[in-house]
Amino acid sequence: MRQDKLLHLVFGFIAIACAMVALVIYGAFGLGACLAYTTTVVGVGYEVQQMVRKEGQPDAWDAIATAAPGWAAWAILAAL
């Protein structure tokens, strides 16, 4: 199997694992926590991908900016 296809397979399994965690978080803590978790995973994951592939400029503040809307949504939902 070519390395590219193998990486896609690995990332597919990572996506499944993240989705399963999101479902558990949703069941235990509700939609807001699930949104905060999901945006955090996407933000951190993208920055790690940039670092590994040596593309773009990995930056913790970019990960925070990606995660922030999910955390804000959680705060809004908790206030309702």
Backbone as a chain_set.jsonl record, in Angstrom:
{"seq": "MRQDKLLHLVFGFIAIACAMVALVIYGAFGLGACLAYTTTVVGVGYEVQQMVRKEGQPDAWDAIATAAPGWAAWAILAAL", "coords": {"N": [[0.858, -1.173, 0.0], [0.575, 2.184, -0.85], [2.281, 4.935, 0.722], [0.78, 7.306, 0.972], [-1.898, 6.404, 0.819], [-1.945, 4.772, 3.039], [-1.581, 6.649, 5.083], [-4.003, 8.058, 4.814], [-5.756, 6.045, 5.597], [-4.958, 5.68, 8.277], [-5.594, 8.25, 9.283], [-8.319, 8.129, 8.915], [-9.053, 6.226, 10.84], [-8.298, 7.662, 13.111], [-10.128, 9.749, 12.919], [-12.527, 8.342, 13.338], [-12.121, 7.505, 15.988], [-12.045, 9.999, 17.276], [-14.645, 10.88, 16.724], [-16.135, 8.982, 18.127], [-15.398, 9.602, 20.749], [-16.495, 12.171, 20.818], [-19.226, 11.539, 20.71], [-19.548, 10.254, 23.175], [-18.917, 12.354, 24.898], [-20.98, 14.094, 24.187], [-23.21, 12.615, 25.073], [-22.682, 12.517, 27.823], [-22.182, 15.161, 28.679], [-23.495, 16.97, 27.052], [-24.488, 19.05, 24.2], [-22.955, 21.474, 24.016], [-20.419, 20.927, 25.232], [-19.599, 18.932, 23.507], [-19.326, 20.385, 21.12], [-17.247, 22.149, 21.863], [-15.17, 20.312, 22.338], [-14.935, 19.185, 19.742], [-14.203, 21.386, 18.052], [-11.793, 22.012, 19.244], [-10.259, 19.685, 18.813], [-10.143, 19.738, 16.007], [-8.792, 22.186, 15.581], [-6.282, 21.811, 16.953], [-5.462, 19.47, 15.699], [-5.165, 20.294, 13.017], [-3.054, 22.118, 13.222], [-1.012, 20.416, 14.123], [-0.849, 18.76, 11.902], [0.125, 20.613, 10.034], [2.632, 21.044, 11.155], [3.811, 18.492, 11.045], [3.825, 17.987, 8.294], [5.346, 20.053, 7.499], [4.27, 22.396, 6.422], [2.86, 25.605, 5.85], [2.477, 27.724, 8.743], [2.681, 26.496, 11.714], [0.887, 27.3, 14.642], [0.097, 27.988, 17.935], [-1.836, 29.878, 18.617], [-3.449, 29.916, 16.373], [-4.699, 27.428, 16.61], [-6.128, 27.914, 18.94], [-7.815, 29.959, 18.044], [-9.363, 28.52, 16.233], [-10.625, 26.744, 17.946], [-12.068, 28.388, 19.651], [-14.784, 29.251, 18.841], [-16.334, 26.947, 19.404], [-16.056, 26.696, 22.171], [-17.188, 29.092, 22.938], [-19.802, 28.643, 22.075], [-20.488, 26.591, 23.83], [-20.462, 27.997, 26.262], [-22.559, 29.794, 25.78], [-24.74, 28.043, 25.421], [-24.757, 26.889, 27.946], [-25.576, 29.017, 29.458], [-28.19, 29.33, 28.805]], "CA": [[0.0, 0.0, 0.0], [1.355, 3.409, -0.913], [2.305, 5.67, 1.977], [-0.329, 8.247, 0.983], [-3.133, 5.678, 1.151], [-1.815, 4.311, 4.418], [-1.85, 7.803, 5.938], [-5.446, 8.302, 4.787], [-6.367, 5.0, 6.42], [-4.668, 6.011, 9.671], [-6.395, 9.414, 9.643], [-9.699, 7.666, 9.008], [-9.218, 5.617, 12.159], [-8.238, 8.754, 14.081], [-11.419, 10.448, 12.835], [-13.522, 7.496, 14.002], [-11.874, 7.581, 17.433], [-12.48, 11.327, 17.73], [-16.109, 10.918, 16.656], [-16.664, 8.179, 19.232], [-15.224, 10.415, 21.96], [-17.494, 13.248, 20.737], [-20.527, 10.974, 21.076], [-19.537, 10.026, 24.624], [-18.996, 13.679, 25.523], [-22.335, 14.581, 23.955], [-24.106, 11.892, 25.973], [-22.396, 12.796, 29.227], [-22.132, 16.582, 29.033], [-24.367, 17.751, 26.19], [-24.044, 19.584, 22.91], [-21.92, 22.488, 24.165], [-19.132, 20.271, 25.462], [-19.257, 18.225, 22.271], [-18.842, 21.392, 20.177], [-15.938, 22.614, 22.334], [-14.228, 19.223, 22.058], [-14.743, 19.02, 18.302], [-13.424, 22.485, 17.488], [-10.438, 21.902, 19.783], [-9.58, 18.607, 18.087], [-9.875, 20.209, 14.645], [-7.757, 23.212, 15.651], [-4.999, 21.214, 17.305], [-5.119, 18.518, 14.644], [-4.69, 20.995, 11.829], [-1.733, 22.665, 13.493], [-0.092, 19.278, 14.15], [-0.678, 18.363, 10.507], [1.028, 21.586, 9.419], [3.965, 20.823, 11.696], [4.327, 17.223, 10.531], [4.056, 18.098, 6.847], [6.191, 21.218, 7.275], [3.513, 23.297, 5.564], [2.274, 26.717, 6.586], [3.153, 28.127, 9.969], [1.952, 26.014, 12.891], [0.825, 28.329, 15.668], [-0.879, 27.66, 18.982], [-2.931, 30.85, 18.571], [-4.369, 29.47, 15.322], [-5.503, 26.353, 17.2], [-7.05, 28.556, 19.881], [-8.826, 30.663, 17.253], [-10.267, 27.508, 15.674], [-11.386, 26.139, 19.049], [-12.844, 29.396, 20.386], [-16.235, 29.244, 18.616], [-16.956, 25.827, 20.11], [-16.097, 27.036, 23.592], [-18.193, 30.156, 23.087], [-21.108, 28.0, 21.947], [-20.735, 25.875, 25.085], [-20.813, 29.006, 27.26], [-23.907, 30.314, 25.458], [-25.715, 26.982, 25.712], [-24.814, 26.703, 29.404], [-26.269, 30.165, 30.026], [-29.624, 29.275, 28.452]], "C": [[0.902, 1.234, 0.0], [1.222, 4.185, 0.395], [1.126, 6.642, 2.075], [-1.625, 7.56, 1.388], [-3.101, 5.179, 2.588], [-2.095, 5.46, 5.393], [-3.333, 8.149, 5.966], [-6.18, 7.28, 5.643], [-6.165, 5.296, 7.901], [-5.522, 7.199, 10.119], [-7.879, 9.076, 9.715], [-9.98, 7.034, 10.365], [-9.158, 6.671, 13.269], [-9.568, 9.508, 14.101], [-12.519, 9.654, 13.533], [-13.359, 7.578, 15.518], [-12.346, 8.916, 17.991], [-14.003, 11.432, 17.727], [-16.728, 10.118, 17.797], [-16.531, 8.933, 20.553], [-16.261, 11.536, 21.976], [-18.876, 12.739, 21.136], [-20.625, 10.727, 22.574], [-19.661, 11.361, 25.357], [-20.399, 14.251, 25.373], [-23.312, 13.924, 24.923], [-23.919, 12.267, 27.43], [-22.563, 14.268, 29.597], [-22.972, 17.486, 28.144], [-23.687, 18.324, 24.963], [-22.899, 20.576, 23.052], [-20.539, 21.89, 24.35], [-18.663, 19.544, 24.219], [-18.706, 19.208, 21.234], [-17.462, 21.907, 20.571], [-14.866, 21.574, 22.05], [-13.904, 19.151, 20.571], [-13.9, 20.141, 17.709], [-11.987, 22.475, 18.013], [-9.643, 20.837, 19.045], [-9.225, 19.054, 16.67], [-8.741, 21.237, 14.655], [-6.377, 22.653, 15.936], [-4.536, 20.256, 16.208], [-4.571, 19.183, 13.402], [-3.295, 21.564, 12.044], [-0.677, 21.558, 13.552], [0.187, 18.81, 12.728], [0.265, 19.317, 9.785], [2.469, 21.359, 9.878], [4.594, 19.561, 11.099], [4.681, 17.339, 9.055], [4.956, 19.27, 6.481], [5.574, 22.158, 6.238], [2.938, 24.415, 6.416], [3.119, 27.072, 7.792], [2.338, 27.652, 11.166], [2.024, 27.043, 14.02], [-0.266, 27.964, 16.666], [-2.066, 28.614, 18.951], [-3.926, 30.515, 17.465], [-5.277, 28.359, 15.843], [-6.535, 26.932, 18.17], [-8.168, 29.27, 19.13], [-9.825, 29.688, 16.639], [-11.164, 26.93, 16.759], [-12.363, 27.112, 19.693], [-14.349, 29.379, 20.097], [-16.961, 28.099, 19.324], [-17.082, 26.085, 21.593], [-17.11, 28.138, 23.856], [-19.599, 29.577, 22.999], [-21.468, 27.26, 23.233], [-21.159, 26.864, 26.175], [-22.237, 29.554, 27.023], [-24.972, 29.282, 25.806], [-25.862, 26.762, 27.213], [-25.604, 27.827, 30.068], [-27.776, 30.134, 29.763], [-30.429, 28.499, 29.474]], "O": [[1.869, 1.311, 0.758], [0.203, 4.11, 1.082], [0.535, 6.788, 3.145], [-2.371, 8.083, 2.216], [-4.125, 5.17, 3.27], [-2.766, 5.268, 6.408], [-3.869, 8.495, 7.019], [-7.132, 7.627, 6.341], [-7.101, 5.175, 8.692], [-6.107, 7.17, 11.202], [-8.615, 9.677, 10.497], [-11.025, 7.281, 10.966], [-9.888, 6.576, 14.255], [-10.074, 9.861, 15.166], [-13.349, 10.227, 14.24], [-14.344, 7.705, 16.247], [-12.97, 8.967, 19.05], [-14.583, 12.018, 18.642], [-17.735, 10.533, 18.371], [-17.442, 8.907, 21.38], [-16.843, 11.826, 23.021], [-19.616, 13.438, 21.827], [-21.671, 10.967, 23.176], [-20.42, 11.481, 26.319], [-20.945, 14.824, 26.316], [-24.146, 14.602, 25.524], [-24.887, 12.33, 28.189], [-23.027, 14.59, 30.691], [-23.144, 18.664, 28.46], [-22.498, 18.118, 24.719], [-21.951, 20.521, 22.268], [-19.588, 22.306, 23.688], [-17.472, 19.536, 23.908], [-17.732, 18.902, 20.547], [-16.599, 22.085, 19.711], [-13.779, 21.909, 21.576], [-12.738, 19.067, 20.187], [-12.976, 19.875, 16.941], [-11.066, 22.883, 17.305], [-8.485, 21.057, 18.69], [-8.126, 18.777, 16.188], [-7.831, 21.165, 13.829], [-5.413, 22.979, 15.244], [-3.362, 20.238, 15.84], [-3.617, 18.692, 12.799], [-2.449, 21.499, 11.152], [0.441, 21.751, 13.075], [1.328, 18.499, 12.386], [1.112, 18.88, 9.007], [3.407, 21.47, 9.088], [5.759, 19.564, 10.699], [5.721, 16.844, 8.62], [5.293, 19.467, 5.313], [6.239, 22.64, 5.322], [2.572, 24.198, 7.571], [4.309, 26.766, 7.856], [1.404, 28.333, 11.588], [3.089, 27.585, 14.313], [-1.402, 27.672, 16.291], [-3.192, 28.203, 19.23], [-5.117, 30.797, 17.599], [-6.474, 28.343, 15.557], [-7.68, 26.483, 18.207], [-9.331, 29.2, 19.527], [-11.011, 30.002, 16.536], [-12.338, 26.657, 16.513], [-13.389, 26.69, 20.228], [-15.135, 29.485, 21.039], [-18.086, 28.275, 19.791], [-18.09, 25.737, 22.208], [-17.808, 28.123, 24.871], [-20.486, 29.97, 23.757], [-22.617, 27.298, 23.674], [-22.102, 26.603, 26.922], [-23.005, 29.744, 27.966], [-25.988, 29.614, 26.415], [-26.957, 26.482, 27.7], [-26.226, 27.625, 31.111], [-28.541, 30.834, 30.426], [-31.643, 28.359, 29.327]]}, "num_chains": 1, "name": "protein.A"}
